[in-house]
Amino acid sequence: MLPQAKDVEAVGDAMQLAEIQGRSLWADARTRFFRNKAAVFGLILLVFVMAFALFGGLLTEYERDVVDFSLMGANAYKGVPSLETGHFFGTDASGRDLYARVVQGTAISIMVGIVGAAVAVIVGTLYGATAGYFGGRVDGIMMRTVDVLMSIPFMFVLILMLVIFGRSMFMLFLGIGLISWLDMARIARGQTLTIKNKEFVEVAHAIGVHPAKIILRHIVPNLLGIVAVYATLLVPQLIIFESFISFLGLGVQEPNTSLGALLSEGASNMFNGTIWQLQFPLIAFVLTIFAFFFVGDGLRDALDPKDR
């Protein structure tokens, strides 16, 4: 007996359903991210910038802190960018190879941004999740503390810290760490207020799971999406912040350097006929900032639940 048409259609539908594979939240976000051309361009650019910061020093024969005294006072015509001399980006006002200095400055600026973002993610997420989970008086005290800290002009506090306790990388990291986690705490607290009413959290609470385990195992993992987006957008902001401090001469000190310090030095010599001392650090700074912002915007769009 031949099968009926309805049976054939049912079998066909069943086969199509069997071929359909379920996609996780992260797989869907990855697909959406790679459909975003600007985000993909930013990711490729970021890979090149990171490779330049990590391995760019292997391409030059000059050390970043070795002074060529024969070039001092003659940079305008002897220290120009050249492939023949090996000074790809020229030399700075002290006769040091600017290419090696830009590589070091890019690496330090990225490190400041990533370390600051890591501090913000760890401290801010745990602080905000704890305040949101316990609620009530604990939440009020913790978040009012954040409000008080956010009302303090930290830029002036950081400048005073650097002036009083000395200008060092440790004080710079400490000052940025004091600032960066406050916004993250507010975001994590708001998301936790929604998550803590979910069934899996209520069940864990009902069976007597310790609050610390509930926060670490059930709430924090569900904050990773928004935390990743915020961290990606925070890195370029901290790079700009550090560059501004270094531009004022209060950040990274000699013999080390950062993009902000190089920009400050290049700007002070731009009228001496050595425009490359400002040009190359500025290009590295803009490319680094654009790369992080494009990737951050792409992650935000990919993980936004309203666009799914």
C-alpha positions as CSV (number, residue, x, y, z in Angstrom):
1,M,0.0,0.0,0.0
2,L,1.4,3.4,-1.0
3,P,1.8,5.9,1.8
4,Q,-0.6,8.8,1.9
5,A,0.4,12.4,1.1
6,K,-0.1,13.5,4.7
7,D,2.2,10.8,6.0
8,V,4.9,11.8,3.5
9,E,4.7,15.4,4.5
10,A,4.9,14.4,8.2
11,V,8.0,12.4,7.6
12,G,9.6,15.3,5.6
13,D,8.8,17.7,8.4
14,A,10.3,15.3,11.0
15,M,13.5,15.0,8.9
16,Q,13.8,18.8,8.7
17,L,13.3,19.2,12.4
18,A,15.9,16.5,13.0
19,E,18.4,18.5,10.9
20,I,17.8,21.6,12.9
21,Q,20.3,21.9,15.7
22,G,19.8,24.0,18.7
23,R,22.1,27.0,19.3
24,S,23.3,28.3,22.6
25,L,23.2,31.9,23.7
26,W,26.9,32.3,23.1
27,A,26.8,30.7,19.7
28,D,24.0,33.0,18.6
29,A,26.0,36.0,19.9
30,R,29.1,34.9,18.1
31,T,27.2,34.6,14.8
32,R,25.7,38.1,15.3
33,F,29.2,39.5,16.2
34,F,30.8,38.2,13.0
35,R,27.9,39.6,10.9
36,N,28.9,43.0,12.1
37,K,31.5,44.3,9.7
38,A,32.7,47.1,11.9
39,A,33.2,44.7,14.8
40,V,35.1,42.2,12.6
41,F,37.3,45.1,11.3
42,G,37.9,46.2,14.9
43,L,38.8,42.7,15.9
44,I,41.3,42.3,13.1
45,L,42.7,45.8,13.9
46,L,43.0,44.8,17.6
47,V,44.9,41.7,16.7
48,F,47.4,43.7,14.7
49,V,47.8,46.3,17.5
50,M,48.4,43.6,20.1
51,A,50.9,41.8,17.8
52,F,52.7,45.2,17.4
53,A,52.8,45.8,21.1
54,L,54.0,42.2,21.9
55,F,56.4,41.5,19.0
56,G,57.0,44.8,17.3
57,G,60.3,45.2,19.2
58,L,61.8,42.2,17.3
59,L,61.8,44.2,14.1
60,T,64.2,46.9,15.2
61,E,67.9,46.8,16.1
62,Y,67.7,49.7,18.5
63,E,66.9,49.7,22.2
64,R,64.2,52.0,23.4
65,D,66.3,53.7,26.0
66,V,69.7,54.0,24.2
67,V,70.5,57.6,23.4
68,D,72.3,58.4,20.1
69,F,74.2,61.5,21.1
70,S,75.2,62.2,17.5
71,L,71.6,63.0,16.7
72,M,70.9,65.3,19.6
73,G,70.2,68.8,18.2
74,A,70.1,67.4,14.6
75,N,66.8,65.5,14.6
76,A,65.2,67.7,12.1
77,Y,67.5,66.4,9.3
78,K,69.3,63.3,10.7
79,G,66.6,61.7,12.7
80,V,63.9,61.5,10.1
81,P,61.9,58.3,9.5
82,S,64.0,56.1,7.2
83,L,64.2,52.4,6.3
84,E,67.9,52.8,5.4
85,T,68.9,54.0,8.9
86,G,66.5,51.5,10.6
87,H,64.7,54.4,12.4
88,F,61.3,53.5,10.9
89,F,59.5,56.2,12.9
90,G,62.5,58.5,13.2
91,T,64.1,59.5,16.6
92,D,62.8,61.5,19.5
93,A,64.2,64.7,20.9
94,S,66.9,62.7,22.8
95,G,68.0,60.7,19.8
96,R,66.3,57.5,20.9
97,D,64.6,55.2,18.3
98,L,60.9,56.3,18.2
99,Y,59.7,53.0,16.8
100,A,60.9,51.1,19.8
101,R,59.4,53.8,22.0
102,V,56.0,53.6,20.3
103,V,56.1,49.8,20.7
104,Q,56.8,50.2,24.5
105,G,54.2,53.0,24.8
106,T,51.5,50.9,23.1
107,A,52.2,47.9,25.3
108,I,52.1,50.0,28.6
109,S,48.9,51.8,27.6
110,I,47.1,48.6,26.7
111,M,48.4,47.0,30.0
112,V,47.0,49.9,32.0
113,G,43.7,49.6,30.3
114,I,43.4,45.8,30.7
115,V,44.6,45.9,34.3
116,G,42.2,48.7,35.2
117,A,39.3,46.9,33.5
118,A,40.2,43.6,35.3
119,V,40.1,45.5,38.6
120,A,36.7,47.0,37.7
121,V,35.3,43.7,36.6
122,I,36.4,41.7,39.7
123,V,35.8,44.3,42.4
124,G,32.7,45.9,40.9
125,T,30.9,42.7,40.0
126,L,31.4,41.1,43.4
127,Y,30.5,44.3,45.2
128,G,27.4,45.0,43.1
129,A,26.2,41.3,43.2
130,T,26.6,41.2,47.0
131,A,24.6,44.4,47.5
132,G,21.9,43.3,45.1
133,Y,21.5,39.8,46.5
134,F,21.2,40.8,50.2
135,G,19.2,43.9,49.5
136,G,17.6,45.9,52.3
137,R,20.0,47.7,54.7
138,V,23.1,46.0,53.4
139,D,22.3,47.2,49.9
140,G,21.5,50.7,51.1
141,I,24.8,51.1,53.0
142,M,26.9,49.6,50.2
143,M,25.4,51.6,47.4
144,R,25.4,54.9,49.3
145,T,29.1,54.3,49.9
146,V,29.4,54.0,46.1
147,D,27.4,57.3,45.7
148,V,29.8,59.1,48.1
149,L,32.9,57.8,46.3
150,M,31.5,58.8,42.9
151,S,30.9,62.3,44.1
152,I,34.7,62.7,44.9
153,P,36.6,64.3,42.0
154,F,39.1,61.5,41.6
155,M,41.1,63.2,38.9
156,F,42.3,65.7,41.5
157,V,42.7,63.0,44.1
158,L,44.8,61.0,41.7
159,I,47.0,64.0,40.9
160,L,47.4,64.7,44.6
161,M,48.4,61.0,45.2
162,L,51.0,61.1,42.4
163,V,52.4,64.4,43.7
164,I,52.5,63.4,47.4
165,F,53.4,59.7,47.2
166,G,55.5,59.9,44.0
167,R,54.9,59.2,40.4
168,S,55.1,55.5,39.8
169,M,53.3,52.7,37.9
170,F,52.0,51.3,41.2
171,M,50.3,54.6,42.2
172,L,48.9,55.0,38.7
173,F,47.3,51.5,38.9
174,L,46.1,52.2,42.4
175,G,44.4,55.4,41.3
176,I,42.8,53.9,38.3
177,G,41.6,50.9,40.3
178,L,39.9,53.2,42.8
179,I,37.9,54.8,40.0
180,S,37.1,52.1,37.6
181,W,35.0,49.7,39.7
182,L,32.3,52.1,40.8
183,D,30.2,52.1,37.6
184,M,30.6,48.3,37.3
185,A,29.2,47.9,40.9
186,R,26.0,49.8,39.9
187,I,25.5,47.8,36.8
188,A,26.1,44.4,38.5
189,R,23.7,45.4,41.4
190,G,20.9,46.3,38.9
191,Q,21.2,43.0,37.1
192,T,21.4,41.0,40.3
193,L,18.1,42.5,41.5
194,T,16.5,40.8,38.5
195,I,18.4,37.5,38.6
196,K,17.9,36.9,42.3
197,N,14.1,36.4,41.8
198,K,14.7,33.6,39.3
199,E,13.6,30.1,40.2
200,F,17.1,28.6,40.3
201,V,18.3,31.2,42.8
202,E,15.2,30.7,45.0
203,V,15.6,26.9,44.9
204,A,19.3,27.3,45.9
205,H,18.3,29.6,48.8
206,A,15.5,27.2,49.9
207,I,17.7,24.2,50.2
208,G,20.2,26.1,52.3
209,V,23.1,26.9,49.9
210,H,25.4,29.5,51.5
211,P,24.9,33.0,50.1
212,A,28.5,33.3,49.0
213,K,28.1,30.1,46.8
214,I,24.8,31.4,45.4
215,I,26.5,34.7,44.4
216,L,29.6,33.0,42.9
217,R,28.0,30.0,41.2
218,H,24.5,31.3,40.2
219,I,24.5,35.1,40.0
220,V,28.0,36.1,38.8
221,P,28.0,33.6,35.8
222,N,24.8,35.2,34.6
223,L,26.4,38.6,34.7
224,L,29.3,37.6,32.4
225,G,27.6,38.9,29.2
226,I,27.2,42.5,30.4
227,V,30.5,42.3,32.3
228,A,32.3,41.4,29.1
229,V,30.7,44.2,27.1
230,Y,31.5,46.8,29.9
231,A,35.1,45.6,30.3
232,T,35.7,45.9,26.5
233,L,34.3,49.5,26.5
234,L,36.2,50.4,29.7
235,V,39.6,49.5,28.4
236,P,39.8,52.4,25.8
237,Q,38.4,54.8,28.4
238,L,41.1,53.9,30.8
239,I,43.8,54.2,28.1
240,I,42.5,57.7,27.4
241,F,42.5,58.5,31.1
242,E,46.1,57.2,31.5
243,S,47.2,59.1,28.4
244,F,45.7,62.3,29.8
245,I,47.6,61.9,33.1
246,S,50.8,61.1,31.2
247,F,50.2,64.0,28.9
248,L,50.2,66.2,31.9
249,G,53.6,64.7,32.9
250,L,52.2,62.8,36.0
251,G,51.9,59.3,34.6
252,V,54.5,56.9,33.4
253,Q,58.0,58.2,34.0
254,E,61.3,57.8,32.2
255,P,62.9,55.6,31.0
256,N,59.5,53.9,30.5
257,T,56.9,55.6,28.4
258,S,53.3,55.4,27.3
259,L,51.3,56.7,24.3
260,G,50.2,59.7,26.4
261,A,53.8,60.6,27.4
262,L,54.9,60.2,23.7
263,L,52.1,62.5,22.6
264,S,53.1,65.1,25.2
265,E,56.7,64.9,24.0
266,G,55.7,65.1,20.4
267,A,53.4,68.0,20.9
268,S,56.1,70.0,22.7
269,N,58.5,69.5,19.7
270,M,56.0,69.8,16.8
271,F,57.2,73.3,15.8
272,N,60.9,72.1,15.6
273,G,60.4,70.4,12.3
274,T,60.0,67.0,13.8
275,I,56.3,66.4,13.2
276,W,56.8,62.6,13.1
277,Q,57.4,62.6,16.9
278,L,53.7,63.5,17.3
279,Q,52.4,61.8,14.2
280,F,53.4,58.1,14.8
281,P,52.3,58.0,18.5
282,L,49.0,59.7,17.5
283,I,48.3,57.0,14.8
284,A,49.1,54.2,17.3
285,F,46.8,55.9,19.9
286,V,43.9,56.4,17.5
287,L,44.1,52.8,16.1
288,T,44.2,51.3,19.5
289,I,41.2,53.3,20.7
290,F,39.2,52.6,17.6
291,A,39.9,48.8,17.7
292,F,38.7,48.5,21.3
293,F,35.6,50.7,20.7
294,F,34.6,48.8,17.6
295,V,34.9,45.4,19.3
296,G,33.1,46.7,22.4
297,D,30.2,48.0,20.3
298,G,30.0,44.8,18.4
299,L,29.8,42.7,21.6
300,R,27.2,45.0,23.0
301,D,25.0,44.6,19.9
302,A,25.6,40.8,19.8
303,L,24.6,40.3,23.4
304,D,21.7,42.8,23.4
305,P,18.6,40.7,24.1
306,K,16.3,43.3,22.4
307,D,18.0,42.5,19.0
308,R,17.6,38.8,19.1
